[in-house]
């Protein structure tokens, strides 16, 4: 709850909605697991308009960026107060600002534009499936053997005289994989339908910083879901080792 700073929730909520609307999977990291060992697994970390940040959290963010993580700050007043609500000096905040890969005023969607910090992280084109939302889970945070991708299509009108489902066909997905894993097989499961084996291809991570050839997102698995009605799950089997 960000040291009971309830104003932070609006920024977090807005950031999550932007990412979901742009077909990007994201986790919400609460304070109790906000430690270097936990956040090191993520290629990018968004800090959305959080005013109250402890000294140790600020150091963790700076260290994360120094280790190669993409630190993205959204808002003008990030870390302007410490855990007790006391105002920080501009000099105390500067190391965090210097460590950031990118800063945006209020609108995180700018980070997904061509050449910006989160460019290329979308699972699919928003034009292809504008009302499909995704959530991905690994079976183990440190040694995953399976990635589970939930797909929910909100392009439906149910409970009416004539129900309508805007099913999506041949949905091409490029799914980010956990670090040091590659995909070996994929299956699509949907209620009331037989399981469908999917052809899976491994792709290198895309460059996610303008002008950089070395800074890349994790490896990605490419699959095509033949038909998504309302809900379905893609199970991707993983093996350890570079994709």
Secondary structure, 3 states (H helix, E strand, C coil): CCCCCCHHHHHHHHHHHHHHHCCCCCCCCCHHHCCHHHHCCCCEEEEECCCECCHHHHHHHHHHHHCCCEEEEECCCCCCECCCCCECCHHHHHHHHHHCCEEECCCHHHHHCCCCCCCCCCCCCCCCCCCEEEEEEECCCCCCCEEEEEEEECCEECCCCCCEECCEEEEEEEEECCCCEEEEEEEEECCCCCCEEECCEEECCCECCCCCCCCECCCEEEEEEEEECCEEEEEEEEEECCC
